[in-house]
Amino acid sequence: MSNMKLAFLLMIIPALSACSAVSVASDNTALPTAGQPLPLSAHRELNNDELVSPSSDPVIALLTKRQAWCLLPEAERLQIDAVLREQHGNASILQRLMLTSCAPAQYAEQSQTLIKSVDAALLSEAERSLLMLIDAGNRDILHSQQERDNIRSKLRETIDGISDIETQINGDARTQSGAQQ
């Protein structure tokens, strides 16, 4: 793969990760924003394996599917995932990865599992680069979630410690006021 294609891929991924950009469909109608249902024609187009011209790069086709899927409500994405889960091979795994990337914080662990199940020997250079990018993002998300959980735990311990000190102070104050009477 040429460096130009790889550079294009690396530039397009951040733009697609927002999942809120409106894309123009093939019939020049705008796709709905997140949460709005897609028109029936768009669903038919999503079920078609050829969202882009047949001569397009497979990674670009995956990213195009991702962009459309991220505009779907969560329930519809889960239905697509259920269908893809029944299929086997790298193609369905890569498509499931694209679905998980629509809500990366929610599906980082699932995404990591999918990455591990891909047969990397059968991937193109661009697909490997895409996996590396998703993997790095997942690792950052999982690390941040772990740090958040550690901070929550320390905060809970601190609050419990302060409550214990308050209880002890209140008990000491009652003892002193009872002794003064």
Backbone torsions as a table, in degrees:
resi	resn	phi	psi	omega
1	MET	NA	139.9	-177.5
2	SER	-74.9	156.8	178.2
3	ASN	-62.7	-29.9	-179.7
4	MET	-65.4	-42.7	178.9
5	LYS	-65.5	-41.7	179.1
6	LEU	-64.1	-42.2	177.9
7	ALA	-62.6	-41.9	178.2
8	PHE	-61.5	-43.7	179.5
9	LEU	-60.7	-45.8	-179.0
10	LEU	-67.9	-26.4	178.0
11	MET	-80.9	-32.1	-174.7
12	ILE	-80.0	-29.4	-175.7
13	ILE	-60.6	-48.0	177.4
14	PRO	-60.3	-34.8	179.6
15	ALA	-66.9	-36.4	-179.6
16	LEU	-79.1	-24.2	-175.1
17	SER	-66.8	-17.7	178.8
18	ALA	-68.2	-27.8	178.5
19	CYS	59.2	10.9	-178.0
20	SER	-119.6	-0.2	179.4
21	ALA	-71.6	143.1	178.5
22	VAL	-91.8	129.6	-179.5
23	SER	-108.9	154.1	177.9
24	VAL	-93.4	124.5	-179.5
25	ALA	-75.2	172.4	-175.4
26	SER	-64.6	-23.1	179.5
27	ASP	-95.6	20.5	178.1
28	ASN	62.9	25.6	171.9
29	THR	-106.0	143.9	-177.6
30	ALA	-75.7	140.7	173.7
31	LEU	-71.7	149.3	180.0
32	PRO	-70.2	161.8	177.3
33	THR	-80.0	173.5	-176.8
34	ALA	-54.5	136.8	177.5
35	GLY	92.7	-21.0	178.7
36	GLN	-88.2	141.5	179.3
37	PRO	-69.9	147.8	176.5
38	LEU	-81.6	146.9	174.5
39	PRO	-64.6	156.7	-176.9
40	LEU	-55.2	-37.6	180.0
41	SER	-62.7	-34.1	178.9
42	ALA	-69.7	-37.3	176.8
43	HIS	-62.9	-41.5	178.3
44	ARG	-62.3	-39.7	-179.5
45	GLU	-67.0	-37.0	179.2
46	LEU	-66.3	-32.6	179.7
47	ASN	-75.5	-16.2	178.7
48	ASN	-79.8	130.9	-179.5
49	ASP	-67.9	-15.3	-175.6
50	GLU	-107.9	72.6	177.2
51	LEU	-70.9	-25.5	179.4
52	VAL	-123.4	173.4	-176.6
53	SER	-60.9	148.6	-176.5
54	PRO	-59.0	-23.7	-177.9
55	SER	-83.7	-2.4	-178.7
56	SER	-70.3	158.0	175.1
57	ASP	-66.8	138.8	-179.8
58	PRO	-59.7	-32.9	179.5
59	VAL	-67.8	-39.7	177.5
60	ILE	-64.0	-38.8	177.2
61	ALA	-62.8	-41.9	177.2
62	LEU	-62.0	-44.6	-179.2
63	LEU	-66.2	-33.4	177.2
64	THR	-67.6	-43.7	175.8
65	LYS	-60.3	-43.3	-179.4
66	ARG	-58.4	-45.0	-178.9
67	GLN	-58.8	-44.1	179.4
68	ALA	-69.4	-42.5	-179.1
69	TRP	-64.2	-36.8	-178.7
70	CYS	-66.1	-19.0	177.1
71	LEU	-80.9	-14.7	-179.2
72	LEU	-77.0	153.4	173.0
73	PRO	-63.8	156.3	-178.1
74	GLU	-54.1	-42.3	-178.0
75	ALA	-60.5	-40.3	179.2
76	GLU	-70.0	-36.7	176.6
77	ARG	-64.1	-37.0	178.0
78	LEU	-66.0	-35.8	176.8
79	GLN	-65.5	-42.3	178.2
80	ILE	-62.7	-42.2	179.2
81	ASP	-61.6	-39.8	179.4
82	ALA	-62.7	-40.1	178.1
83	VAL	-66.3	-45.9	-178.7
84	LEU	-66.6	-30.7	-179.5
85	ARG	-63.7	-29.3	-179.9
86	GLU	-76.4	-18.2	179.2
87	GLN	-88.2	162.1	-178.6
88	HIS	-125.0	154.8	176.5
89	GLY	110.0	168.5	-177.9
90	ASN	-60.7	-35.9	-176.6
91	ALA	-60.1	-46.2	180.0
92	SER	-70.3	-35.7	178.3
93	ILE	-65.0	-44.0	178.8
94	LEU	-63.2	-38.8	177.9
95	GLN	-66.9	-38.5	176.6
96	ARG	-64.8	-36.3	175.7
97	LEU	-61.7	-40.2	178.3
98	MET	-63.0	-38.7	177.3
99	LEU	-64.4	-44.1	-179.4
100	THR	-66.2	-26.8	-179.0
101	SER	-74.5	-8.1	175.6
102	CYS	-72.4	-26.1	177.0
103	ALA	-137.1	70.6	-170.0
104	PRO	-61.1	-37.6	-179.0
105	ALA	-67.3	-33.6	-178.4
106	GLN	-76.8	-31.5	-172.6
107	TYR	-120.2	23.8	-177.3
108	ALA	-61.4	-42.1	-179.5
109	GLU	-67.7	-43.5	178.1
110	GLN	-62.1	-40.4	179.1
111	SER	-62.1	-42.0	178.7
112	GLN	-62.8	-39.9	177.8
113	THR	-62.8	-42.6	178.7
114	LEU	-63.6	-42.0	179.2
115	ILE	-58.9	-41.7	-179.7
116	LYS	-67.7	-24.4	-177.2
117	SER	-88.6	-5.1	179.4
118	VAL	-75.7	139.4	174.4
119	ASP	-84.3	93.9	-173.8
120	ALA	-61.7	-23.6	-178.9
121	ALA	-66.5	-24.2	-177.4
122	LEU	-95.1	4.7	-176.4
123	LEU	-92.5	150.5	172.9
124	SER	-78.0	169.9	178.4
125	GLU	-61.1	-40.2	-180.0
126	ALA	-65.8	-40.4	178.7
127	GLU	-66.3	-39.8	176.1
128	ARG	-63.2	-40.7	178.3
129	SER	-63.4	-41.3	177.9
130	LEU	-63.1	-43.4	177.6
131	LEU	-62.2	-41.4	178.6
132	MET	-62.2	-40.2	179.3
133	LEU	-65.4	-46.3	178.6
134	ILE	-63.9	-42.5	179.4
135	ASP	-59.7	-44.6	179.9
136	ALA	-63.2	-42.6	178.0
137	GLY	-63.1	-42.7	178.7
138	ASN	-62.2	-43.5	180.0
139	ARG	-61.1	-41.4	177.8
140	ASP	-63.6	-43.4	179.3
141	ILE	-63.2	-47.6	-178.8
142	LEU	-63.6	-38.9	177.4
143	HIS	-64.3	-44.1	178.7
144	SER	-63.0	-40.4	178.5
145	GLN	-64.9	-38.0	178.4
146	GLN	-66.6	-43.3	177.1
147	GLU	-62.3	-41.6	177.7
148	ARG	-60.2	-43.8	179.8
149	ASP	-64.6	-39.3	177.0
150	ASN	-63.9	-42.4	179.2
151	ILE	-65.1	-41.3	177.2
152	ARG	-59.8	-43.2	-179.8
153	SER	-63.2	-45.1	178.7
154	LYS	-65.0	-37.9	178.1
155	LEU	-64.1	-43.7	178.5
156	ARG	-61.0	-43.6	178.8
157	GLU	-62.5	-40.8	179.5
158	THR	-65.0	-45.7	179.1
159	ILE	-62.2	-43.1	177.8
160	ASP	-63.3	-40.3	178.1
161	GLY	-63.7	-42.1	178.3
162	ILE	-64.8	-40.5	178.2
163	SER	-62.4	-41.2	177.9
164	ASP	-63.2	-41.8	178.6
165	ILE	-64.4	-43.5	178.3
166	GLU	-61.3	-41.8	178.7
167	THR	-62.8	-42.8	179.2
168	GLN	-65.4	-43.4	178.7
169	ILE	-62.3	-44.9	178.8
170	ASN	-63.6	-38.5	177.3
171	GLY	-65.9	-41.1	178.0
172	ASP	-65.9	-38.8	-180.0
173	ALA	-66.2	-39.9	177.5
174	ARG	-65.3	-40.5	179.5
175	THR	-63.2	-43.3	180.0
176	GLN	-68.0	-41.1	-179.3
177	SER	-71.4	-30.3	175.8
178	GLY	-72.2	-34.0	-179.7
179	ALA	-74.0	-28.6	-178.5
180	GLN	-77.9	-23.1	-178.3
181	GLN	-78.9	NA	NA
